[in-house]
């Protein structure tokens, strides 16, 4: 898997998705995430002949860019497509 921004940096810069968490006075956070900015970085298969039809997304905090906080694997095809190619 290769990061989208390494192939098309201009598009990735414009389309990067982030969330900004703020503290709310009087509310104790239950998620364990601290206040700050979190970026979702897309990764795709680098094999041009591959037909895996999926994206791998990693979540990073701006204040901790060397640590992956979450990994999300998403495929946009029917479940049967993936079961046939990746049996359990």
N, C-alpha and C positions, 0 to 999 in steps of 0.2 A: 504494500500500500504506500502511496506517495501523497504528501500533502498538496492539496489543490493550489495553495499559494506558491509552491515551488514551480508550478507549471504556468499558471496565469496570475501573476502577482497583482496586476492592476484590477482585474475583476474581483479577486479575493479581497483586496483592500476595500473596495466599494461595497461588497456584499457580506462581509464578516458579520456574524450574529453574536451579540453579547447580551448578558443580563446584568443589571446593576442592582445590587441588594443594598437596601438602606435599613438602618435601625429605626424602629418605631418606639417612641417614648412610652414606657409602661408595658411593653410587650416583650416577653422573653422568647428569643428565637428557639425553635424546636428542631431545626434542620441540622444544626452543627456547622453550617456555613457562616463565615464571618462577613461583615459588611464589605462590599467591594465590587469589582468588575470581574465577570467570568466570561471567557470567550469559548465559542464552539468552533473547533478547527476540523475541516473536512479532509478525509483521505479517500483516495480512489485507487483502484488497481492500475498499476503502471503498464501492464501487458496490453497492448493495443488489440491483440487477438482474443483477449479474455471477454467472456460474456457473463460475468458474475452478477451484474445488475444490482449492485449494492454500494452503499457508502458507509464508511466508518467515521464516527465523529468522536473526537476527544475534547474534554472540557478542562480548561486551564484557568487558574486565577491569575489576575495581573500581578499580584504580589507574591506568587509562587509559580512562576512559569516553568520551572523544571519538574513539576509534579503533576501527573495526570489525575484529576479528581474523579472523572467518570469516563467510561467508554461506552459508546452507543453504536450498535451495528444495525443498519436499516437496509432492507431490500424492498424494492417497489413492485416486485412481481408476486404472483400467487404463491402461497406456501408450498404447493405441489412442485413448483419449479425448483425450489431449494432442497426439498426432501429428496427429489430424484438425484440431485448432484451431490448432496451432502447427507447421506443416510446416517441415522443415529446408531 
